[in-house]
Amino acid sequence: MITGKPEFARLFSCHPFHIDCYSERGRTNRTAAENMTSTNALNKNAEPMSVRIDTSVVRSLAVLAVINSHLELYYPRSEAAIGGLIGLSLFFMASGIGLNASRRSRTMSFFPWYWRRIVRIHPSVWMSAILVELILLSEWQTWRPWNYVDNLLYPLSGYQFLNKLFAYYVPLYFYVRWNSKRKHAWGILAVVLACIVTAAPDMVRLWNSNAPLATGQLNLPFLWAIFFLTMVLGVWISETNWFQRSTNLLVLAAAMVTCGTVYLALKYVMAKYGLWTWAFLLLYTTGILTSLLMLRLFADPKVVSFCQKSNRLVRAATIGLGTVSLEVYLVHTRICEQQIGNALMFPLNVLVFGLVSIALSLVVYWLAEQVRTRLNTIGKRTG
């Protein structure tokens, strides 16, 4: 049984939902990083050091955006259910940051490294499937052997984020270890070109179409390429000094709002009226740029420090929600499919949905922590 305050930095390091909670271990890591940075300054061939970035507030916003995008049936107007692109982009960027923040990504061999990713994520997947789907929703009555493989191991087809994440880990393991001054220039350029090439068939198809744009119906190679780009951007961000520069937060917020407004306007005219749907690459570009600005604003040390020092309600809605963002993401997906609380009048239906999702997520998180701890103990004994 876990006692005392959970060491979130240990549990979520290199996890797609990475957090630096400024624990004693976190301070030790930062001191070591500073010493290595001074040493690397004398070594031109040294690998670039990653920057410690607390993405807990960003992850809370990401999961809220993803949840909101799934509530078409809960709102009086389905157009209010937006934010999926921004939420997923923030998740993948945070994943890239967390992945690159660990020196283990550069020192461990592939299979032990990949196994660590599984140990950090799958306990939450297992507990969510067992508690929500098999027990509460009685899915055991209809699940076939393939459903168990899909929902407990892979491809996790019901979870767009995790389905792609485990595949992205393979090339990113080698990308992080690639020691080159121009690796990000070449890497980002290659993925951008892949996005353009894979978008071409849909651009041609939509050129003479007046049908409203449904982004979920775009071809899969494009969707895989565009979200891989956001994760590569996260790796790049963790190796830049963007978060170390002094930035005017008001100017940053204004830029984020402006870019977000353009994104929402494009989203509305494309999805509602079917205008300029062939230019969906512009929609994705503004969405990803908005996500980058949100990441920079809400992962700023001043903003994170403000949230940490605020009252319990603010901490729970930011730092706390970010900590259990994986579990909330897993649970809400299944709860939303059952339309729990939707019989109530708006906004009570959304409130009930949110409370049920969070309550179940906390239970799933606690159970997953027990499994994680035991798996880590077994790994230490056998390792």
C-alpha atoms as one frame of an Amber mdcrd trajectory, in Angstrom:
protein
   0.000   0.000   0.000   1.313   3.459  -0.832   1.890   5.712   2.154   2.791
   9.358   2.308   2.722  11.831  -0.532   3.010  10.193  -3.990   6.257  10.999
  -5.759   4.679  12.179  -9.006   8.024  13.072 -10.541   9.069   9.421 -10.328
   5.751   8.023 -11.494   5.323  10.345 -14.455   8.893  10.963 -15.576   9.089
  10.148 -19.290   5.396   9.447 -19.024   3.255  11.176 -21.639   1.865  13.205
 -18.763   5.238  14.274 -17.328   5.310  16.448 -14.213   8.078  18.001 -12.147
   6.527  18.556  -8.735   9.665  20.158  -7.304  10.337  17.277  -4.935  13.748
  16.585  -3.400  14.468  14.276  -6.308  13.437  17.048  -8.703  15.899  19.451
  -7.095  18.638  16.827  -7.332  17.887  16.282 -11.004  17.987  20.005 -11.724
  21.314  20.390  -9.913  22.751  17.513 -11.921  21.362  19.019 -15.112  23.010
  22.365 -14.322  26.340  20.642 -13.695  26.049  18.671 -16.925  25.142  21.837
 -18.820  28.330  23.559 -17.665  30.321  20.472 -18.648  28.638  20.241 -22.030
  29.514  23.861 -22.708  33.114  22.684 -22.991  32.184  19.763 -25.192  30.911
  20.773 -28.612  29.903  17.205 -29.389  27.774  16.765 -26.263  24.106  15.937
 -26.652  21.717  18.858 -26.144  20.295  19.092 -22.650  16.522  19.045 -22.223
  14.804  21.766 -20.195  12.742  20.819 -17.144   9.214  21.993 -17.938   6.227
  21.493 -15.635   3.278  20.637 -17.905   0.722  19.836 -15.189  -1.442  22.903
 -15.905  -1.147  22.297 -19.651  -2.319  18.711 -19.230  -5.362  19.820 -17.250
  -6.327  22.169 -20.092  -5.633  19.443 -22.643  -7.940  16.903 -21.023 -10.682
  19.518 -20.613 -10.412  20.390 -24.306 -10.586  16.726 -25.331 -13.571  16.103
 -23.058 -15.379  19.157 -24.416 -14.917  17.915 -27.986 -16.865  14.751 -27.108
 -19.941  16.476 -25.683 -21.912  17.102 -28.890 -24.992  15.397 -27.432 -24.752
  17.262 -24.133 -24.852  20.826 -25.479 -27.934  22.588 -26.854 -25.791  23.408
 -29.902 -23.323  20.765 -31.010 -20.967  23.459 -32.362 -19.893  24.117 -28.758
 -18.208  20.702 -28.626 -14.816  21.850 -29.895 -11.199  21.576 -28.806 -10.197
  18.072 -29.843  -7.322  19.172 -32.080  -5.927  21.580 -29.494  -6.333  19.097
 -26.637  -4.612  16.253 -28.483  -1.870  18.580 -29.725  -1.171  19.689 -26.147
  -1.068  16.066 -24.990   1.381  15.047 -27.703   3.585  18.103 -27.117   3.652
  17.385 -23.387   4.513  13.776 -24.233   7.450  14.876 -26.376   8.680  17.138
 -23.587   8.381  14.400 -20.963  10.005  11.821 -23.227  13.027  13.969 -23.924
  13.360  15.182 -20.331  14.707  11.824 -19.170  18.348  10.962 -19.734  17.250
   7.315 -19.795  15.927   7.938 -23.301  19.557   8.344 -24.357  21.152   5.579
 -22.273  18.751   2.610 -22.059  18.481  -0.014 -24.769  15.197  -0.020 -26.670
  13.253  -2.928 -25.140  13.835  -2.060 -21.456  13.040   1.571 -22.301   9.811
   0.645 -24.102   8.823  -1.664 -21.256   9.097   1.269 -18.866   6.619   3.176
 -21.033   4.197   0.255 -20.794   4.582   0.006 -17.015   3.848   3.710 -16.636
   0.740   3.800 -18.827  -0.904   0.375 -18.977  -1.831   0.022 -15.282  -4.218
   2.946 -15.772  -5.522   1.356 -18.987  -6.094  -1.961 -17.198  -7.811  -0.449
 -14.155 -10.026   1.758 -16.307 -11.086  -1.178 -18.477 -11.746  -3.455 -15.500
 -13.594  -0.931 -13.316 -15.551   1.027 -15.911 -16.079  -1.306 -18.847 -16.071
  -4.818 -17.407 -17.651  -4.130 -14.001 -19.795  -0.982 -14.223 -20.871  -1.321
 -17.848 -20.890  -5.162 -17.856 -18.990  -5.320 -21.136 -17.709  -8.759 -20.148
 -21.012 -10.118 -21.451 -20.290  -8.982 -25.021 -16.493  -8.785 -25.257 -14.776
 -11.297 -27.513 -11.084 -12.308 -27.173 -10.093  -9.562 -29.619 -11.823  -6.931
 -27.446  -9.631  -7.924 -24.501  -6.495  -7.636 -26.607  -7.597  -4.298 -28.046
  -8.624  -2.683 -24.744  -5.977  -4.141 -22.442  -2.883  -4.380 -24.660  -2.933
  -2.798 -28.123  -4.025  -1.194 -30.479  -6.277   0.566 -27.925  -8.409   1.671
 -30.858 -10.910   3.418 -28.600  -8.261   5.902 -27.470  -6.887   7.986 -30.331
  -4.088   9.421 -28.207  -2.705   6.172 -26.783  -3.219   4.317 -30.052  -0.784
   6.694 -31.748   1.496   7.277 -28.767   2.824   3.725 -28.515   3.599   3.716
 -32.230   5.292   7.130 -32.062   7.571   5.909 -29.269   9.479   3.687 -31.703
  10.868   6.371 -34.085  11.150   8.946 -31.288  13.415   6.652 -29.275  15.976
   6.912 -32.072  15.179  10.571 -32.793  15.970  11.597 -29.212  19.298   9.741
 -29.390  20.220  11.361 -32.711  23.079  13.696 -31.870  23.130  16.402 -34.525
  22.941  20.182 -34.419  20.492  20.150 -37.337  18.362  17.228 -36.214  15.304
  19.352 -35.432  15.573  21.330 -38.652  15.690  18.137 -40.700  13.272  16.230
 -38.487  10.534  18.861 -38.408  10.956  19.581 -42.123  10.600  15.872 -42.978
   7.412  15.512 -40.928   5.934  18.732 -42.365   6.542  17.407 -45.874   4.890
  14.118 -44.874   1.851  16.078 -43.664   1.594  17.955 -46.961   1.980  14.818
 -49.076  -0.574  12.824 -47.072  -3.007  15.779 -47.067  -2.968  16.044 -50.876
  -5.599  13.317 -51.581  -8.118  14.939 -49.246  -7.355  18.409 -50.608  -8.147
  17.164 -54.120 -11.288  15.385 -52.900 -12.586  18.486 -51.100 -11.739  20.983
 -53.871 -15.152  20.744 -55.511 -17.056  19.610 -52.430 -19.511  21.769 -50.499
 -19.943  19.226 -47.716 -19.077  20.366 -44.169 -15.610  19.352 -43.013 -15.428
  16.406 -40.629 -11.816  16.244 -39.483 -12.279  12.701 -38.228 -12.953  11.617
 -41.804  -9.606  12.800 -43.155  -7.280  10.024 -44.284  -5.422   8.182 -41.539
  -1.860   8.736 -42.874  -2.413  12.500 -42.624  -3.810  12.312 -39.081  -0.889
  10.126 -37.981   1.613  12.503 -39.590   0.112  15.701 -38.183   0.009  14.456
 -34.588   3.493  12.996 -34.898   4.559  16.527 -35.838   3.157  17.870 -32.562
   5.134  15.289 -30.574   8.346  16.121 -32.457   7.666  19.784 -31.665   7.491
  18.815 -27.985  10.946  17.209 -28.198  12.253  20.339 -29.913  10.713  22.632
 -27.268  12.427  20.706 -24.468  15.834  21.426 -26.023  15.345  25.147 -26.666
  15.679  28.108 -24.312  12.133  29.266 -25.110  11.019  28.720 -21.509  14.125
  30.373 -20.100  13.583  33.661 -21.894  11.751  36.477 -20.150   8.370  36.811
 -21.834   5.540  39.305 -21.458   2.653  37.026 -20.509   0.017  39.561 -21.566
   1.472  39.761 -25.063   1.689  35.980 -25.166  -1.938  35.670 -24.038  -3.054
  38.191 -26.669  -1.240  36.238 -29.378  -2.816  33.001 -28.161  -6.329  34.503
 -28.165  -5.825  35.992 -31.643  -4.563  32.725 -33.095  -7.272  30.772 -31.305
  -9.951  33.091 -32.678  -8.707  32.532 -36.230  -8.725  28.787 -35.614 -12.289
  28.819 -34.255 -13.490  30.983 -37.156 -11.967  28.599 -39.700 -13.363  25.626
 -37.830 -16.847  27.147 -37.825 -17.055  28.064 -41.500 -15.553  24.758 -42.607
 -17.602  22.506 -40.328 -20.862  24.488 -40.484 -21.014  25.809 -44.051 -18.492
  23.672 -45.915 -16.457  26.701 -47.067 -12.773  26.355 -48.015 -12.675  22.809
 -46.694  -9.831  22.001 -49.090  -7.671  24.390 -47.020  -7.911  22.239 -43.888
  -4.113  22.376 -43.590  -4.543  26.030 -42.609  -7.011  24.951 -39.927  -4.519
  22.453 -38.503  -1.686  24.991 -38.713  -3.574  27.599 -36.676  -4.712  24.916
 -34.220  -1.163  23.671 -33.631   0.162  27.235 -33.362  -2.546  28.001 -30.783
  -1.482  24.891 -28.862   2.167  26.005 -28.924   1.232  29.396 -27.513  -0.968
  27.787 -24.850   1.903  25.486 -23.902   4.291  28.410 -23.575   1.806  30.445
 -21.523   0.476  27.810 -19.135   3.814  26.018 -18.631   5.510  29.312 -17.797
   7.126  29.033 -14.353   5.210  32.111 -13.161   1.846  30.621 -14.097   2.683
  27.197 -12.630   3.954  28.819  -9.421   0.756  30.883  -9.157  -1.378  27.745
  -9.466   0.724  25.880  -6.898   0.387  28.719  -4.381  -3.331  29.306  -4.964
  -6.203  27.942  -2.906  -7.167  24.281  -2.935  -9.863  24.708  -5.567  -7.444
  26.254  -8.073  -4.766  23.650  -7.317  -7.281  20.836  -7.759  -8.508  22.251
 -11.092  -4.975  22.711 -12.449  -2.171  20.739 -10.807  -4.494  18.016  -9.475
  -6.436  17.515 -12.706  -3.186  17.480 -14.653  -1.849  14.705 -12.428  -4.801
  12.402 -13.160  -5.237  13.559 -16.773  -4.480  10.085 -18.160  -7.162   8.488
 -16.016  -9.694  11.231 -16.807  -8.981  10.769 -20.512  -9.526   7.009 -20.273
 -12.646   7.117 -18.113 -14.497   9.960 -19.830 -14.223   8.225 -23.214 -16.311
   5.285 -22.016 -18.649   7.363 -19.854 -19.404   9.640 -22.797 -20.342   6.664
 -24.983 -23.034   5.750 -22.439 -24.305   9.367 -22.312 -24.364   9.289 -18.514
 -26.250  12.302 -17.145 -27.462  13.380 -20.568 -31.117  12.931 -19.578 -30.784
  16.000 -17.354 -31.203  19.571 -18.517 -28.155  21.531 -19.667 -25.863  22.413
 -17.880 -26.687  19.853 -15.161 -25.988  17.039 -17.627 -22.432  18.315 -18.197
 -21.900  18.800 -14.448 -23.031  15.253 -13.607 -20.924  13.851 -16.436 -17.867
  15.713 -15.158 -18.345  14.697 -11.520 -18.856  11.022 -12.384 -15.829  11.034
 -14.683 -13.541  12.646 -12.104 -14.753  10.416  -9.247 -14.115   7.252 -11.252
 -10.791   8.644 -12.476  -9.545   9.109  -8.916 -10.400   5.496  -8.118  -8.684
   4.295 -11.291  -5.631   6.425 -10.475  -5.338   4.957  -6.968  -5.682   1.382
  -8.218  -3.178   2.004 -11.015  -0.679   3.382  -8.495  -0.820   0.103  -6.582
  -0.151  -1.894  -9.741   2.636   0.458 -10.840   4.362   0.219  -7.481   4.289
  -3.574  -7.537   5.504  -3.787 -11.115   8.375  -1.427 -10.288   9.249  -3.533
  -7.235   9.267  -6.716  -9.307  11.399  -4.974 -11.940  13.983  -3.964  -9.350
  14.161  -7.485  -7.937  14.571  -9.122 -11.322  16.775  -6.355 -12.735
